[in-house]
Amino acid sequence: MQRLDPWHGHCQLQLARSGDRTRHQGGCSSPLKLLRAEDGDNGRCELPILHTAGGLVGGDQLSINLELAPNSRGLITSVAAQKVYGSIGRSQLKPEGSWAQQTVTCQLSGGSDLEWLPQELVLYADALYEQQLTVQLPADASFLSAEIVRLGRTAAGEQLQQGRWRSGLSIQRLNNTTSEPQSWELVDRLELAGKSLADLHGLHGQPVFGSLAWAAPMPMTAEILDDLLNGARQDREGLAGTMHCSALDQGFIARYAGPSSRDARFWFSRIWKRTRLLRNLNEPRIPRVWPLQELPLEQSAFTTNTAGTTTATH
């Protein structure tokens, strides 16, 4: 499936503190659309972005630019799972297919706090998708991202086949006094396709992959890191899949590979909650636009899944 004229949707947002709340300015171009923002806890602006086209096809591009003023707080999410349709072999003019792409850039100021939490990405068979997330922030700012991708519509017995998923995440710390680049918190490049989908050191046949990264706004002492890592490992109990977590210089990263988007979401939600508490903030509340039938932040929800066994690895 490929349009003759692919879309390039843009979204430009600025978040700024106003009293005890965060306000946003900016807007989007088709097929992106902003829905009504909500005032979250601790002065956070919760802003849903809707992709009105119903999915991405080969050649489509999305560009999202986020700027946070000092001490502002934001949660940016999507209204529904994003679908990426197959493009390989769909066009006689370009049988090798075309890439759908998303680029997100985030520029954070001192004391700001951004949570980038899109809903699940679903790649159809023979889909080509590449995403790039670039973040710059000073040492006293916080950035949290959690993303989940399903490779093929497995409920219909579909696999990714010749499709490819590429992801690049870079988080760079800035000098607090000069706003010049100072150090890299994380540089992460991944591609899932072909042999890596079945390889023991890849997904080992699992259809769901997820990553969570947190750049913390304070030094991560050994005690803080141990508590966070041990808590995150305990949160894997009762969940199906293989889950890893480890420390960054001033942050944390977690990976999920398994059969269940639900279990990936449950684990990441619990870690999200722990990062909020470490920032002395209120526990998170699930955004109103997420069409969930479960309660991923409830402790009891983590003992009800019997779909599979848990492989808990460090």
ZINORNOR-V675891 format. One record per residue. SS is DSSP state (hx for helix, st for strand, lp for the rest). OMEGA is omega as a letter, one per 40 degrees, with the letter a starting at -180 (999 if undefined). BURIAL is # if it has 9 or more other ideal C-beta (glycine too) atoms within 8 Angstrom, else .. Layout:
ss/omega/burial
SS/OMEGA/BURIAL
SS/OMEGA/BURIAL
This chain:
ss/omega/burial
lp/a/.
lp/i/#
lp/i/.
lp/i/.
lp/a/.
lp/i/#
lp/i/#
st/a/.
st/a/#
st/i/#
st/a/#
st/a/.
st/i/#
st/i/#
st/a/#
st/i/#
st/i/#
st/a/.
lp/a/.
lp/a/.
st/i/#
st/i/#
st/i/#
st/i/#
st/i/.
st/a/.
st/a/.
st/i/#
lp/a/.
lp/e/.
lp/i/.
st/a/#
st/i/#
st/i/#
lp/a/#
lp/i/.
lp/i/#
st/i/.
st/i/.
lp/i/#
hx/i/.
hx/i/.
hx/a/#
lp/i/#
st/i/#
st/a/#
st/i/#
st/i/#
st/a/#
st/i/#
st/a/#
lp/a/.
lp/i/.
lp/i/.
lp/i/#
st/i/#
lp/a/#
lp/a/#
lp/i/#
lp/i/#
st/i/#
st/i/#
st/a/#
st/i/#
st/a/#
st/i/#
st/a/#
st/i/#
lp/a/#
lp/i/.
lp/i/#
lp/i/#
st/a/#
st/i/#
st/i/#
st/a/#
st/i/#
st/a/#
lp/a/#
lp/i/#
lp/i/.
st/i/#
st/i/#
st/a/#
lp/a/#
lp/i/#
lp/a/#
lp/i/#
lp/a/.
lp/a/#
lp/i/#
lp/i/.
lp/a/.
lp/a/#
lp/i/.
lp/i/.
lp/i/#
lp/a/#
lp/i/#
st/a/#
st/i/#
st/i/#
st/i/#
st/i/#
st/a/#
st/i/#
st/a/#
st/i/#
lp/a/#
lp/i/#
lp/a/#
lp/a/#
st/a/#
st/i/#
st/i/#
st/a/#
st/i/#
lp/i/#
lp/a/#
lp/i/#
st/a/#
st/i/#
st/i/#
lp/i/#
lp/i/#
lp/i/#
lp/i/#
st/a/#
st/i/#
st/i/#
st/i/#
st/i/#
st/a/#
st/a/#
st/i/#
st/a/#
st/i/#
st/a/#
lp/a/.
lp/i/.
lp/a/#
st/i/#
st/i/#
st/i/#
st/i/#
st/a/#
st/a/#
st/i/#
st/i/#
st/a/#
st/a/#
lp/i/#
lp/a/#
hx/i/#
hx/i/.
hx/i/.
lp/a/.
lp/i/.
lp/a/#
lp/a/#
lp/a/#
lp/a/#
lp/a/#
st/i/#
st/i/#
st/a/#
st/i/#
st/i/#
st/i/#
st/i/#
st/a/#
st/i/#
st/i/#
st/i/#
lp/a/#
lp/a/.
lp/a/.
lp/a/.
lp/i/.
lp/i/.
st/a/.
st/a/.
st/i/.
st/i/.
st/a/#
st/i/#
st/a/.
st/i/#
st/a/.
st/i/#
st/i/#
st/a/#
lp/i/#
hx/a/.
hx/a/.
hx/i/#
hx/a/#
lp/a/.
lp/i/#
lp/a/.
lp/i/.
lp/a/#
lp/i/#
lp/i/#
lp/a/.
lp/a/#
lp/a/#
st/i/#
st/i/#
st/i/#
st/i/#
st/i/#
st/i/#
st/i/#
st/a/#
lp/a/#
lp/a/#
lp/i/.
lp/a/.
lp/i/#
lp/i/.
hx/a/.
hx/i/.
hx/a/#
hx/i/#
hx/i/.
hx/a/.
hx/a/#
hx/a/#
hx/i/.
hx/i/#
hx/i/#
hx/i/#
hx/a/.
lp/i/#
lp/a/#
lp/i/#
lp/a/.
lp/i/#
lp/i/#
st/i/#
st/a/#
st/i/#
st/i/.
st/a/#
st/a/.
st/i/#
st/i/#
lp/i/.
lp/a/#
st/a/#
st/i/#
st/i/#
st/i/#
st/i/#
st/i/#
st/a/#
st/a/#
lp/a/#
lp/i/#
hx/i/#
hx/a/#
hx/i/#
hx/i/#
hx/i/#
hx/a/#
hx/i/#
hx/i/#
hx/i/#
hx/i/#
hx/i/#
hx/i/#
hx/a/#
hx/i/#
hx/i/#
hx/a/#
hx/i/#
hx/i/#
lp/a/#
lp/i/.
lp/i/.
lp/i/.
lp/a/.
lp/i/#
lp/a/.
lp/i/#
lp/a/#
lp/a/.
lp/i/#
lp/a/.
lp/a/.
lp/i/.
lp/a/.
lp/a/.
lp/a/.
lp/a/#
lp/i/#
lp/a/.
hx/a/.
hx/a/.
hx/a/#
hx/i/#
hx/a/.
lp/a/.
lp/i/#
lp/a/.
lp/a/.
lp/i/#
lp/a/.
st/i/#
st/a/.
st/a/.
lp/a/.
lp/999/.
